[in-house]
Amino acid sequence: MTAAKRCDVLIVGGGIAGASLGCLLAARTNADVVIIEATDRLGGRARSVPFAGSSIDCGLHALLLGKRSSLFAMGRTITSGLSTRPLGASIYRNGQTLKLFGKTPVSLLTAEGFNPISLLMPTVRALRAGSPKSLYRISLDEFCRRFGVQDSARDFLKCLSIGLVVNADYGSVSVGELLAFLALSARRAGMLGYPRGGWNSIWTRFTDILNARAELRLREKLKEIRFDGKKVVACETDKGTYAPKRLVLAIPPQSIERQGLLPAESLDEDTRKRIGGCRMTYGLNVDLLIDGGDVPEDVIFTLDVPTLALAPTKASPELLPPGQHILTVFAPLGTEPISGDDANARADALVELYDQIVRGLKDRIVDRKVSVLPATGAEATVEFNYLDLPPIRCASIENLYMIGDWVKVRGVGGERAFASALKCYRMFRSSAG
């Protein structure tokens, strides 16, 4: 019988969170780190795929900009050259396209038809009616109705809920999530962005770091976690057995539950309830190759049919011949994915909608790709929000940690996943010190 491989940290999952934590530990500590990933590459849902002779990013993974963003901290800590390209945002409403914000938080002050101060008094009134945590128990619709939010401010928050919380029913989103994001953006001096050069440019760097300073094992899947009381003592995969001092699960909560990796008797009731409450959300992604003319610089939000569109080739125009562009239209689907004819019919409707926004769009489409993608591991509704997310360190298993966009860290989308890796890394460094 082959002896279990001992290691300081075993990370299961090579998505944003798992790959980031592995690189942080490999680059900045002497820990013996092993990272296993079931697929043949890093990145998880955040990846670039070939399309029309180019490479485009899949799905929606919003990042914050600025020198206090999680991605900037990652670059400063492990490798140079990680950066994001800034995105402005506009809203299409009543036949007009209005600017929501530019490429910095200051641009909120000059937004067309929206004054951020108009959110101040409704928020103060809501806080007087309860504690700050109570904002996470109030839906966006209820907040606007009870506390006198102006229509322009309401529309602004709805757009944030489409793009950041990835919920098809934006009216049910916790207003606390949205206000917390605005506060986080201001504090970190940056709004939205995407990785410059695409996600694959990041994963290429991370793969090099892990291959040089850690043990990266692709195409390897976790099968069982063994416990001795309240401690992980071994992990069995389809290729071997590990005996880690610390185990980090960087996989979706649905995978944890489906595979029965954490038996009910091993978890305290609160953690079990929080993991069980996480629900995967999905999005319809329609990539359009546009020939001639131009495409918008901003992310465009619509409210009648909750969607957004962005131009991923704006960061790397050299990927396509001059005059060609890629426009990606994203529609949140909530917790119910669609497929086949339903997906294509929905894609047709989205193209019709954006043909009104970008005049003549349909006539310039030379290729398209329709896909339904997992969007996030946690649906931030009033019934399930930040307050209900599980903590990074498991309360009932002393050497078990969980990271990803579904654990209790501030942020949205990809930013939350990076932030969870940074927070876990700092916990390890603190305990080592």
Sequence and secondary structure as in RCSB ss.txt:
>XXXX:A:sequence
MTAAKRCDVLIVGGGIAGASLGCLLAARTNADVVIIEATDRLGGRARSVPFAGSSIDCGLHALLLGKRSSLFAMG
RTITSGLSTRPLGASIYRNGQTLKLFGKTPVSLLTAEGFNPISLLMPTVRALRAGSPKSLYRISLDEFCRRFGVQ
DSARDFLKCLSIGLVVNADYGSVSVGELLAFLALSARRAGMLGYPRGGWNSIWTRFTDILNARAELRLREKLKEI
RFDGKKVVACETDKGTYAPKRLVLAIPPQSIERQGLLPAESLDEDTRKRIGGCRMTYGLNVDLLIDGGDVPEDVI
FTLDVPTLALAPTKASPELLPPGQHILTVFAPLGTEPISGDDANARADALVELYDQIVRGLKDRIVDRKVSVLPA
TGAEATVEFNYLDLPPIRCASIENLYMIGDWVKVRGVGGERAFASALKCYRMFRSSAG
>XXXX:A:secstr
    EEEEEEEE  BHHHHHHHHHHHHH    EEEEESSSSSBTT  EEEETTEEEE S   EE STTSHHHHHH
HHH TT  EEEE EEEEETTEEEEEE SSGGGGGG TT  GGGGHHHHHHHHHTS GGGGGGSBHHHHHHHHT  
HHHHHHHHHHIIIII  S GGGBBHHHHHHHHHHHHHTT  EEEETT HHHHHHHHHHHHHHHSEEEES  EEEE
EESSSSEEEEEESS EEEEEEEEE S HHHHHHTT S GGGS HHHHHHHHH   EEEEEEEEEEESS   SSEE
EETTTTEEEE GGGS GGGS TTEEEEEEEEEEET    HHHHHHHHHHHHHHHHHHTTTTGGGEEEEEEEEEEE
ES   BSSS GGGS  SB SSSTTEEE STTSS SS HHHHHHHHHHHHHHHHHHHH 
